[in-house]
Amino acid sequence: MIDILKPYFENKAANEDDDGDLTMEERNLLQVAYKNAVGLRRIAWRAARKAKQTQKFKNFHEHVTAYMQRLENECVDICKDLLSLITKHLQPRAKKANNTEARVYFLKLQGDYFRYVAEVSEGDRHEKGVERCLKCYNEGIELAEHLPPGDPTRLSLQLNFSIFCYEWIEEQEQALEMANQAIDEAEENMEIIEKSKQSECQTIMQFLKENVT
């Protein structure tokens, strides 16, 4: 799926006769392709790590370690592939079109995939993943101030950033404050959110509420 879609998005971004912005359907295709590819490896990596820490698998330690390294490399390669596509093609075109919502969307996606790199890595690669993830999320949050409160793209970023703050950089109070603020603002502005976006908005709000609890 990635092999088929990647040239399409590269060509779309390079086409001067096209505004370069992705439709919602195109975004979903792109996100599903990469999320499935990297998601399967993240699940396998976590299972392998658990096996490595389990006494009954101690005789397979060397094999499990090698498998984890293979999964890490595959996962990081996929993440780098999407990050390169966004940096070189999709984000510049969204900026050129002055599409704030698209820019926030891609900054969130960059933050997510730097977080995935950090998740399966150690040492310098892990530290750089966390650092770059934080940078993308912060830039996205700043830019998202220009979007209406309750906008699904803004809410999705607030959801993922709050999770990152809570689980990765041990800023629990900041995470709860961010999540609660996102919920309050969305509820206050629900009436002015486009009807086509309200269902998605409510779904994200439910995730935020569950995380707060």
N, C-alpha and C positions, 0 to 999 in steps of 0.2 A: 504493500500500500504506500509506504514511504517512497519507494523507488518510482512509483507511478506519479505520485502527487508532487514531489519536490521540483522536478523540471517545470511542471505546470505553474507553480507559484513563482518560481524564478522568472519565467517568461512573462507572467502576468505583471510582475513588478517592473520588469524592464520595458514593457510595452508603453510607449509614449501616448498611444491612442486610448489607453485604459487608465482610469484614475488610480489603479493599483490597490484600492481598498478591497478587502475580502468581504464577501457576503457572509451572513450568519451560517449558511450551509457550508461554505468553503472553510470557514473557521472550524466548524465542528468536525469536518473531514480531517483537517490538518491536526487538530487536537487529539482526535480518536486514534489516528495512525501512530503518532508518537507516544501517546499515553499508553496504548496497549503494548507497544514494543518495549518501552522502558519499564512499564508496570509489571510485566511478567518477570523481568529480570530482578526488579526490586523485591518482589515476593520470594523468588528463589534465593536471593542473597540473604534475606532475613531468615529464611528456613535453614540455610546452610550455616549461618552464624549461630543459630540456636543449637543445631546439631553439634557444632564444634565445641560448644560449652557444656554438652551433655556427656556424662561419664561413659555411657555405654558405647559412644562412638569414638572413644579415645584412640582405638587402633586404626581409625581412618582419618586421623588428624591431618596427615600430609595431603591426602586426596581432597578432603573438604577445603583445606586452605587453597589448594590449586584451583578448585572449582570456584571458590569465592573470588579469587583473583581474575579468573576468566569472566565471571559475571560482572565484576567491577569494570573491567576494560570495555566490555560490550555496552554496559549501561552508560558509561562516560562517553563513548563514541557516539551513541545515539543522541545524548544530551548536547554534545558539541555540534552535531549535525543540525539540530533544530536551532540552537543558539546562533550559529553562523547564518542560517537562513533568515532569521529575524534581524540580526545586526546588519547584514549586507543588503538585504532586499526589502523586507516587509516594514521595518521600523522607519527607514529613511523615506519610503514612499508615503507612509502615514503622516510623517512630519511635514513632507512637502505639500500634502493635501490639507494640512492643518486640521487633521482629524484627531481631536484630543482623546475621544473614547477609544479609538484604535491604538493610539500610543500607550494609553494606560493598560489596555488589554495585553499588548506585547511586552510591556515592562513587567506585568504580573507573570506572564508566561516565562520570561527570562529568569525572574526570581525563583519560580517553581523549579526550573530545570537546573539552576545552580544549586538549589537545595537538594535535588536528587543526587547530584555529583557529590556533594558533601556527605550525604547519607551513606553512600557505599564506599567512602574513601577514608584514609587516615593521613596524618601528617600534613605536609604542605598543601597537597591537593584538597584536603578537607578544609583547612583554614581559608584557602582562597575561595572555595565554594561558598562557605558561610559569609565571607566578606563581600563577595560579589552579589550574593543573594540579598543581603541587607541593603546594599547600594541600590539595586533595582527596585526593591520594595519601597524604599524611602523616596526614590524619584517618582515612582508610581503614585504613592500616597500624596505627594506634593502636587502632582499634576491632576490627580483625581478631585482636588478641591474645585476644579472648574466644571465638574460633572454634578448633576443634581443628586442630593442625598437620596439613597435608595436605588440609584441606578445599578443594575445587576453587575456591570463590570467593576464599578467602584466597590460594591458590596463584596464581590468575589475576592478582590484584592485585600480588603479589610479582613475578611475571613482567613485567608491564607497567611497574611502578615501577622495576625494575632496568634495563629498556631505556631508560626516560626518564633515569635517572641517568647511564647510560653514554653516551647519544647527545646529550643535550640540555644537561646541566649539568656535563658533564665530571668526574663523580665515578666514575671507572672502578673504583677500589678498593671503594668503597661498593656499587657495582652487583654486583661479583663476590661480595663478602661476603654480600649479601642473597640472591643466587641460590643460592649454596652452602648457606647456612643453611636456605633453603626446601627444598632437595633433601634435606638431611640429616634435617630434622624430619619430612618426609613419609615418607621411607624407614623411619624409626624407628617411625612410627605407622601404617604401612600396614595392619596387622592389625586395628586398631580403627576404620578408616574404613569407613563403610557400603559394602556390596558394590555398591550401585547407583551409587556415586560413584567407585569404584576405577578404572574404565576412564578416566574423564575426568581423574582425578588423575594417572594414569600418562602420559597424553598431554601434559599441561601440564609434568610433570617432564621429559619428553623435550625439550620446547622449551627449558626452563631449562638442561638439560645441553648442548644444542647451542650455546646462547648463551655458556655458560661456556667451552666449547672455542674 
